[in-house]
Amino acid sequence: MNWINILHLYQPPTQTKEIVDMVAKESYQKIVDLLDHYPGLKLTINISGSLLLLLEKYGHQAIIEGFRRHAERGAIELMGSAMYHPILPLLEPKEIKRQVELQRMVSKRFFGDAYAPRGFYFPEMAYSKESAEVVASMGFNWVLLDEIHTSEKVDPSRHYVIKDIPKLSVLFRNTRFSKTFPPEALVKEIEKIDPYVITCHDGELYGHWHKDDRGYYQKAFTHPQIRMVTASEYLTGLEDQEKLQVKAPQEIV
């Protein structure tokens, strides 16, 4: 089984030092430590620019350096997004571009050449054709959405492109597994899972919201039947391409 493990890390720019310090210690450092400990672990991560500035402001530069180190060695694929996590379909194209460019500038400052995103994370996975067209025009190759954004049955072994924007590929997270603690759920159901599974959830689940007192990091990240790949590695390995209609929120029933 190939596991595409996508994490989203965000804190609002007004977040207090107390909260940032707590989550940095419990979660963000935990993610760096896991990458240090498990050489086979690969993650695709969106780190909002507002969080990067908060980590710098409150003295957590070592965590940023840890993310950079693992991105440079290929264990982390960094995604693009919008600087302050706005709901993009509510913005004008000019403001969407400004938010994405701010994210790029801040991320480049902290990660250098390791920040070369091919994928894009829509804040709250809020999609619209207009915002996706802006994303495509800015050079991104793929986006991530929930399975709810299409009425068709998703086959993760197929390479999907958005029907109205054929130069933009789309990955669909597995909704059910993404709403669990995936390391535990995947290990328990390994024999029932397709050759590919895509999960995405807030990175704060690791260490902050879930303490993993049953050792499922170890079980999942060293499991002989689980191969971890980044999102772009996954797409590169797919051959069958299919155009698929993607739904905006108001079209979902």
ZIQUI-V202403 format. One record per backbone hydrogen bond with DSSP energy under -1.0 kcal/mol. NH is the residue of the N-H (numbers start at 1). CO is the residue of the C=O. E is the energy in kcal/mol with one decimal. If there is no record, write none. Layout:
nh=NH co=CO e=E
nh=NH co=CO e=E
//
This chain:
nh=2 co=195 e=-3.6
nh=3 co=227 e=-2.9
nh=4 co=197 e=-2.7
nh=6 co=199 e=-2.6
nh=7 co=44 e=-2.6
nh=8 co=201 e=-1.8
nh=9 co=46 e=-3.4
nh=15 co=12 e=-2.1
nh=20 co=16 e=-2.4
nh=21 co=17 e=-3.1
nh=22 co=18 e=-1.9
nh=23 co=19 e=-2.8
nh=24 co=20 e=-2.6
nh=25 co=21 e=-2.0
nh=26 co=22 e=-2.7
nh=27 co=23 e=-2.7
nh=28 co=23 e=-1.6
nh=29 co=24 e=-2.7
nh=31 co=27 e=-2.3
nh=32 co=28 e=-1.8
nh=33 co=29 e=-2.8
nh=34 co=30 e=-2.5
nh=35 co=31 e=-2.1
nh=36 co=32 e=-2.1
nh=37 co=33 e=-2.1
nh=38 co=34 e=-2.6
nh=41 co=38 e=-1.7
nh=43 co=75 e=-2.7
nh=44 co=5 e=-2.4
nh=45 co=77 e=-2.6
nh=46 co=7 e=-2.6
nh=48 co=9 e=-2.5
nh=50 co=83 e=-1.5
nh=52 co=48 e=-2.0
nh=53 co=49 e=-2.1
nh=54 co=50 e=-1.6
nh=55 co=51 e=-2.8
nh=56 co=52 e=-2.0
nh=57 co=53 e=-2.5
nh=58 co=54 e=-2.3
nh=59 co=56 e=-1.3
nh=60 co=55 e=-3.4
nh=64 co=60 e=-1.4
nh=65 co=61 e=-2.6
nh=66 co=62 e=-1.9
nh=67 co=63 e=-2.3
nh=68 co=64 e=-2.5
nh=69 co=65 e=-2.6
nh=70 co=66 e=-2.0
nh=71 co=67 e=-2.1
nh=72 co=68 e=-2.6
nh=73 co=69 e=-1.2
nh=75 co=70 e=-2.1
nh=76 co=70 e=-1.2
nh=77 co=43 e=-2.4
nh=79 co=45 e=-2.3
nh=80 co=119 e=-2.8
nh=83 co=99 e=-1.4
nh=85 co=82 e=-1.4
nh=90 co=87 e=-1.7
nh=91 co=88 e=-2.3
nh=96 co=92 e=-2.2
nh=97 co=93 e=-2.5
nh=98 co=94 e=-1.7
nh=99 co=95 e=-2.6
nh=100 co=96 e=-2.5
nh=101 co=97 e=-2.5
nh=102 co=98 e=-2.4
nh=103 co=99 e=-2.0
nh=104 co=100 e=-2.1
nh=105 co=101 e=-2.5
nh=106 co=102 e=-2.5
nh=107 co=103 e=-2.5
nh=108 co=104 e=-2.6
nh=109 co=105 e=-1.8
nh=110 co=106 e=-1.6
nh=111 co=107 e=-3.0
nh=112 co=108 e=-2.1
nh=114 co=111 e=-1.8
nh=115 co=112 e=-1.7
nh=116 co=114 e=-1.1
nh=120 co=142 e=-1.7
nh=121 co=80 e=-2.9
nh=125 co=122 e=-3.1
nh=126 co=123 e=-1.9
nh=132 co=128 e=-2.3
nh=133 co=129 e=-2.2
nh=134 co=130 e=-1.5
nh=135 co=131 e=-2.2
nh=136 co=132 e=-2.7
nh=137 co=133 e=-2.1
nh=138 co=134 e=-1.0
nh=139 co=136 e=-1.7
nh=140 co=135 e=-1.5
nh=141 co=118 e=-2.8
nh=142 co=118 e=-1.7
nh=143 co=169 e=-1.8
nh=144 co=120 e=-1.2
nh=145 co=171 e=-2.7
nh=149 co=146 e=-2.1
nh=150 co=147 e=-1.6
nh=158 co=155 e=-2.2
nh=159 co=240 e=-3.5
nh=161 co=242 e=-2.3
nh=162 co=168 e=-2.6
nh=163 co=244 e=-2.7
nh=168 co=165 e=-2.6
nh=169 co=141 e=-2.8
nh=170 co=160 e=-2.1
nh=171 co=143 e=-2.8
nh=173 co=145 e=-2.6
nh=174 co=198 e=-3.9
nh=178 co=174 e=-2.2
nh=179 co=175 e=-1.1
nh=180 co=177 e=-1.5
nh=184 co=181 e=-1.3
nh=185 co=181 e=-2.0
nh=186 co=182 e=-2.9
nh=187 co=183 e=-1.3
nh=188 co=184 e=-2.3
nh=189 co=185 e=-1.5
nh=192 co=189 e=-2.0
nh=197 co=2 e=-2.2
nh=199 co=4 e=-2.4
nh=201 co=6 e=-1.4
nh=203 co=8 e=-3.0
nh=205 co=202 e=-1.8
nh=206 co=203 e=-1.7
nh=207 co=210 e=-1.7
nh=209 co=204 e=-2.2
nh=210 co=205 e=-1.3
nh=219 co=215 e=-1.8
nh=220 co=216 e=-2.5
nh=221 co=217 e=-2.9
nh=222 co=218 e=-1.0
nh=226 co=223 e=-1.5
nh=227 co=1 e=-3.3
nh=229 co=3 e=-1.8
nh=234 co=230 e=-2.3
nh=235 co=231 e=-2.3
nh=236 co=232 e=-2.3
nh=237 co=233 e=-1.3
nh=238 co=235 e=-1.4
nh=242 co=159 e=-2.6
nh=244 co=161 e=-2.4
nh=247 co=149 e=-4.0
nh=251 co=248 e=-2.0
nh=252 co=249 e=-1.4
//
